[in-house]
Amino acid sequence: MGGELASGYYVEPLVLEGISFDSHSMHQEYFGPVFSLYKVKNEEEALTYANRSNFGHGLTIFSESPETCKNLGTRARVGIVSIN
């Protein structure tokens, strides 16, 4: 990191993408700015992946459909659900 952040205690964010659901990173709990992206075919597959995780801190649902949000949100095994 450069500029005004160069002398501070900051960690650059890391985005992991193109990895399989069964990859090592899916089953690790990172304490830093790490974000894993998984491409899924549909809402059911997304929910299946979310519920298979060993970590269930939170889930964010992005949808224009209130019905979809309610359906997925009530079936997710997580501590908190955010809807956008």
Secondary structure in CASP SS format (residue, H / E / C, confidence):
PFRMAT SS
TARGET T0000
AUTHOR 0000-0000-0000
METHOD secondary structure of the structure
MODEL  1
M C 1.00
G C 1.00
G H 1.00
E H 1.00
L H 1.00
A C 1.00
S C 1.00
G C 1.00
Y C 1.00
Y C 1.00
V C 1.00
E C 1.00
P C 1.00
L E 1.00
V E 1.00
L E 1.00
E C 1.00
G C 1.00
I C 1.00
S C 1.00
F C 1.00
D C 1.00
S C 1.00
H H 1.00
S H 1.00
M H 1.00
H H 1.00
Q C 1.00
E C 1.00
Y C 1.00
F C 1.00
G C 1.00
P C 1.00
V E 1.00
F E 1.00
S E 1.00
L C 1.00
Y C 1.00
K C 1.00
V C 1.00
K C 1.00
N C 1.00
E H 1.00
E H 1.00
E H 1.00
A H 1.00
L H 1.00
T H 1.00
Y H 1.00
A H 1.00
N H 1.00
R H 1.00
S C 1.00
N C 1.00
F C 1.00
G C 1.00
H C 1.00
G E 1.00
L E 1.00
T E 1.00
I E 1.00
F C 1.00
S C 1.00
E C 1.00
S C 1.00
P H 1.00
E H 1.00
T H 1.00
C H 1.00
K H 1.00
N H 1.00
L H 1.00
G H 1.00
T H 1.00
R H 1.00
A C 1.00
R C 1.00
V C 1.00
G C 1.00
I E 1.00
V E 1.00
S E 1.00
I E 1.00
N C 1.00
END
